[in-house]
Amino acid sequence: MPLGILAPGPLTLAEIGVKDLVEAVLPLPNVPAWYLAPMSEVCSFSGQADPRPDAFDKIGVWAPEEDLAVHNRIHVIPRERDLGFVASPQTLGVEVWNAFLNRAQIMDEITSEGPEGVEVIDHLGQPAHFAGSDSQIYEVMVLAQGSPTIDNIITWVFLGIDPSGTTIRILGFRLLPWVFEPDLSIPITERYGYLTDLIEAFSGMEQRIQLREKAVGSIGYMVTFTDLRELQMAIAMLEGNQGRAFGVPRWPFRTPLTVGANPGDLELMCDTIDLPFEEGGLICLWRNAFTWEVQTIASIAVDRLNLEAPLENAWPANLTVVLPMVIGRVSEDEAATWLNLSYGQITLTFDIDGFKP
């Protein structure tokens, strides 16, 4: 060990004839304070130590890249998409990535299994050459017309590649929006109710048990048709789709679009304060019975609605209204009345599950 600095022993004041240290003359230390023992007298070094930890001093070996979880495969992103309720055409962007870094692949065919109403826009044609690490975006169109249930599997078939890993599954339900404006001279009725089980004891005490987590409600109103084409379309919808779900706009809560929206936009500028918009709920952009679009809400701000999917059409400000929409089914209370050959009225009541007033 290095030698320390020598210091004098304990000092006794009585030995120097004073009671304190004022004007005291202290003996000098045996070794000067600036003297340090040289390291050469204690130890010696033959070289410098390696500061790197042992883990850095390794020899690399060849191994499969990421255990083949990423590279040397064909990826379809996403592999599954649940659209929920589809009321207007939806466009999905699906990425097909050749993760073989040094090898090109040939896409030989695109197959679609499931009900009609789902189409793939093949912009490359078949067969298609995918260079190493090449990626392409395919557009998948989910049409508003088709089977009530959407359950389609689309497969990009590559030569020599297992097709079970190059698929996307698209799920959803097709919704029929009832986009005919009500006759506001007749009140719109909204009803809702819960269900409770009542147990009564012999003593007269009662216990109530809630049987419905969410209320079951109904919306009823009358539509007056002055356009023959609208009346014919409404009657055809009712007669051909009795058992299907309808999208029912909540007309009393309409709000105008304050800023015009363009195709591809993901937000709508409108007032949302004290209006029954919900995240994950549906909205309807409406101009007339033949010009409308249904979208799903991703998030809500004070002055805007953020959408889960881009808009398909252009919507001018003030001429377009935004309506909250709920899912309902036609109840037994319905009636269509022809007042003349081009004029009629329809009175409907929609049963709504999970209705929130």
C-alpha positions in Angstrom: 0.0 0.0 0.0 1.2 3.6 -0.5 2.8 5.2 2.5 0.8 7.8 4.4 1.8 11.2 5.6 3.4 11.1 9.1 1.9 13.4 11.6 2.8 14.3 15.2 1.3 12.5 18.1 -1.5 13.9 20.3 -0.8 17.3 21.6 -1.3 18.1 25.3 -1.7 21.8 26.1 -0.2 21.4 29.5 3.1 20.3 28.0 3.5 23.6 26.1 2.5 25.7 29.1 -0.7 27.2 27.8 -4.4 26.5 28.3 -5.4 27.4 24.7 -3.8 27.6 21.3 -3.3 31.4 21.3 0.4 32.2 20.7 1.2 28.5 21.0 4.3 27.2 19.1 3.5 23.8 17.7 6.2 21.3 16.7 6.6 20.6 13.0 5.6 17.2 11.6 8.3 14.7 11.0 7.5 14.5 7.3 6.5 17.5 5.1 2.8 17.5 4.1 3.6 17.8 0.4 5.6 14.6 0.4 3.8 11.6 -1.1 5.1 8.2 -1.4 5.8 7.3 -5.1 3.8 4.4 -6.5 7.0 2.9 -7.9 8.0 2.0 -4.3 4.8 0.1 -3.8 3.8 -1.6 -7.1 4.6 -1.7 -10.7 2.6 -2.1 -13.9 3.5 -4.1 -17.0 0.6 -2.9 -19.2 -2.8 -1.2 -19.4 -6.0 -3.0 -18.6 -8.7 -3.6 -21.3 -11.7 -1.3 -20.3 -14.2 -3.3 -22.4 -16.5 -5.8 -20.6 -16.1 -9.5 -21.5 -19.5 -9.5 -23.3 -18.0 -7.3 -26.1 -15.1 -9.6 -26.8 -17.0 -12.2 -28.8 -16.7 -13.7 -32.3 -20.0 -13.5 -34.3 -21.4 -16.5 -36.1 -24.0 -16.7 -38.9 -27.6 -17.4 -37.8 -31.1 -17.1 -39.2 -32.2 -13.5 -39.3 -34.7 -12.9 -36.5 -35.3 -16.6 -36.5 -37.1 -16.0 -39.8 -39.9 -14.2 -38.0 -39.5 -11.1 -40.2 -37.2 -11.7 -43.1 -37.4 -14.4 -45.8 -41.2 -14.3 -45.7 -44.1 -12.5 -47.4 -46.1 -10.2 -45.1 -49.6 -9.0 -45.6 -50.4 -6.0 -43.3 -52.9 -6.1 -41.7 -53.9 -9.7 -41.4 -57.4 -9.0 -40.2 -59.8 -6.0 -40.3 -63.2 -5.7 -38.6 -65.2 -2.9 -40.2 -68.1 -3.2 -37.9 -71.2 -1.8 -39.7 -70.7 -0.8 -43.3 -73.2 1.6 -44.8 -71.2 3.2 -47.6 -68.3 2.0 -49.7 -65.1 1.6 -47.7 -61.5 1.5 -49.1 -58.8 -0.4 -47.2 -55.0 0.0 -47.9 -53.3 -3.4 -47.6 -49.5 -3.7 -47.7 -47.9 -6.7 -49.3 -44.2 -6.9 -48.5 -41.6 -9.2 -49.9 -39.2 -9.5 -46.9 -36.7 -11.7 -48.8 -33.8 -9.2 -48.8 -31.9 -10.7 -51.7 -34.5 -12.6 -53.6 -37.3 -11.5 -55.9 -40.7 -13.2 -55.7 -43.5 -13.7 -58.2 -47.1 -13.0 -57.2 -49.1 -15.4 -59.4 -52.7 -14.8 -58.4 -55.1 -12.9 -56.1 -58.0 -15.0 -54.8 -61.1 -13.9 -52.8 -63.3 -16.2 -50.8 -66.6 -15.2 -49.2 -69.8 -13.3 -50.1 -70.0 -10.8 -52.9 -69.3 -7.2 -52.4 -65.5 -7.2 -51.8 -63.1 -6.3 -54.6 -59.3 -5.9 -54.9 -57.8 -3.3 -57.2 -54.9 -5.1 -58.9 -52.7 -2.2 -60.1 -49.7 -4.5 -61.0 -51.5 -7.2 -62.9 -50.7 -10.9 -62.8 -48.1 -12.2 -62.6 -46.4 -9.5 -60.7 -42.7 -9.2 -59.9 -41.7 -8.2 -56.4 -38.0 -7.3 -56.0 -36.1 -8.1 -52.9 -37.5 -6.1 -49.9 -40.2 -4.6 -52.2 -43.5 -3.4 -50.8 -46.8 -2.6 -52.6 -50.1 -1.1 -51.4 -53.2 -2.8 -52.7 -56.6 -1.1 -52.4 -59.5 -3.3 -51.2 -63.0 -2.0 -51.9 -65.8 -3.1 -49.6 -69.0 -2.2 -51.4 -72.2 -1.0 -49.7 -74.2 -3.5 -51.8 -73.9 -7.2 -51.2 -74.5 -9.8 -48.6 -75.6 -8.6 -45.1 -72.6 -10.4 -43.6 -69.0 -9.5 -44.6 -66.6 -12.4 -44.0 -64.1 -12.5 -46.8 -60.6 -13.9 -47.1 -58.3 -12.4 -49.7 -55.1 -14.3 -50.6 -52.0 -13.1 -52.5 -50.6 -16.3 -54.0 -46.8 -16.3 -54.5 -44.9 -19.1 -56.3 -43.3 -21.4 -53.8 -44.7 -19.6 -50.7 -47.3 -21.1 -48.4 -50.5 -19.1 -49.0 -51.8 -19.5 -45.5 -49.5 -16.7 -44.4 -50.4 -14.2 -47.2 -54.1 -13.6 -46.4 -56.3 -10.9 -44.9 -59.7 -11.5 -43.4 -62.3 -8.8 -43.6 -65.3 -8.8 -41.3 -68.4 -6.7 -40.9 -72.1 -6.2 -41.4 -73.8 -4.2 -44.1 -76.1 -1.5 -42.9 -79.0 0.1 -44.7 -79.2 3.8 -43.7 -82.7 5.2 -43.5 -81.8 8.6 -44.9 -85.2 10.0 -45.5 -85.8 13.3 -43.7 -88.8 13.1 -41.3 -91.9 15.3 -41.5 -91.3 17.6 -38.5 -95.0 18.6 -38.5 -95.4 15.3 -36.7 -93.4 14.9 -33.5 -90.5 12.5 -33.4 -90.9 10.0 -30.6 -88.0 8.5 -28.7 -88.6 5.9 -26.0 -86.3 3.8 -23.9 -86.6 1.4 -21.0 -84.8 -1.0 -18.7 -86.0 -4.4 -17.5 -86.2 -5.2 -13.8 -87.1 -8.4 -12.0 -89.1 -7.8 -8.8 -88.9 -10.3 -5.9 -91.4 -9.8 -3.0 -91.0 -11.5 0.4 -93.9 -12.6 2.6 -93.1 -9.6 4.9 -93.7 -7.2 2.1 -90.1 -6.3 1.5 -89.1 -6.1 -2.2 -85.8 -6.7 -4.0 -85.2 -5.5 -7.6 -82.7 -7.0 -10.0 -81.6 -5.3 -13.1 -81.9 -7.6 -16.1 -80.7 -5.2 -18.8 -77.3 -3.6 -18.7 -78.3 -1.1 -21.5 -81.7 0.3 -22.2 -83.9 -0.9 -25.1 -85.4 2.0 -26.9 -87.3 3.0 -30.0 -87.4 5.9 -32.5 -90.5 6.6 -34.5 -91.5 9.3 -37.0 -93.3 9.9 -40.3 -91.7 10.7 -43.6 -93.7 12.6 -46.2 -92.5 12.0 -49.8 -93.1 14.5 -52.6 -90.6 12.9 -54.9 -91.8 9.7 -56.6 -88.3 8.3 -56.8 -87.7 8.6 -53.1 -91.0 7.0 -52.3 -90.3 4.0 -54.6 -86.9 3.5 -53.1 -88.2 3.7 -49.5 -90.9 1.1 -50.2 -88.4 -1.2 -51.9 -86.0 -1.0 -49.0 -88.7 -1.9 -46.5 -90.1 -4.8 -48.5 -86.8 -6.3 -49.3 -84.9 -5.9 -46.0 -87.4 -6.6 -43.2 -84.9 -8.6 -41.1 -81.8 -6.4 -41.7 -80.3 -3.7 -39.5 -81.0 -0.1 -40.4 -78.9 3.0 -39.7 -81.3 5.4 -38.0 -80.1 9.1 -38.0 -81.1 11.1 -34.9 -82.5 14.1 -36.8 -83.1 16.4 -33.8 -79.3 16.5 -33.2 -78.2 17.5 -36.7 -75.3 19.9 -36.8 -73.9 21.7 -39.9 -70.4 21.1 -41.3 -68.5 24.3 -40.6 -65.5 23.6 -42.9 -65.7 21.8 -46.2 -64.2 18.2 -46.3 -62.4 16.5 -49.2 -61.9 12.8 -50.1 -59.2 11.3 -48.0 -59.8 13.6 -45.0 -59.9 12.1 -41.5 -61.7 14.9 -39.6 -64.9 16.8 -39.8 -65.2 20.3 -38.5 -68.5 20.7 -36.7 -70.0 21.5 -33.3 -70.0 18.6 -30.9 -71.0 20.2 -27.6 -74.1 18.6 -25.9 -74.7 16.3 -28.9 -74.9 12.5 -28.5 -71.7 11.6 -30.5 -69.8 8.6 -29.2 -66.3 7.3 -29.9 -66.8 4.2 -32.0 -70.3 5.3 -32.9 -71.6 6.1 -36.4 -72.3 9.4 -38.1 -74.1 10.2 -41.3 -73.0 13.1 -43.6 -76.2 14.1 -45.4 -77.3 16.5 -48.1 -80.3 14.6 -49.5 -81.7 11.1 -49.7 -79.3 10.3 -52.6 -76.2 12.1 -51.3 -74.9 10.8 -48.0 -72.0 8.9 -46.4 -71.7 6.9 -43.2 -68.4 7.0 -41.1 -67.2 5.7 -37.7 -66.0 8.1 -35.1 -62.4 7.6 -33.8 -62.3 10.5 -31.3 -64.2 13.6 -30.4 -63.0 17.2 -29.9 -65.0 20.3 -29.1 -65.0 21.5 -32.7 -64.4 18.4 -34.7 -64.8 14.7 -35.2 -61.9 12.4 -36.0 -62.7 9.5 -38.3 -61.4 5.9 -38.4 -61.5 5.8 -42.2 -60.8 8.5 -44.8 -63.8 10.1 -46.5 -64.9 8.8 -49.9 -66.6 12.0 -51.2 -66.3 15.8 -51.0 -68.7 17.6 -48.6 -69.2 21.4 -48.8 -69.6 23.5 -45.6 -73.1 24.6 -44.4 -74.8 22.5 -47.2 -73.9 19.3 -45.4 -75.2 18.2 -42.0 -73.7 15.7 -39.6 -76.1 13.3 -37.9 -75.5 10.9 -35.0 -76.6 7.4 -36.1 -77.8 4.4 -34.2 -78.5 0.8 -35.2 -82.2 -0.3 -35.3 -84.6 -2.8 -36.8 -88.0 -2.2 -38.2 -90.7 -3.0 -35.7 -94.2 -4.3 -36.4 -95.6 -0.7 -36.4 -95.1 0.4 -40.0 -97.4 1.8 -42.6 -97.1 3.2 -46.1 -99.8 5.4 -47.5 -100.2 6.5 -51.2 -102.0 9.8 -51.2 -101.8 10.0 -55.0 -99.6 8.5 -57.8 -96.5 10.5 -56.8 -97.2 11.5 -53.2 -97.2 9.4 -50.1 -96.3 8.9 -46.4 -94.5 6.2 -44.4 -94.7 5.9 -40.6 -92.0 3.8 -39.0 -90.8 2.7 -35.6 -87.3 1.4 -35.2 -86.3 -0.8 -32.2 -82.9 0.2 -30.9 -80.7 -2.0 -28.8 -78.4 -0.3 -26.3 -80.2 3.0 -26.8 -78.8 6.1 -24.9 -81.2 9.0 -24.7 
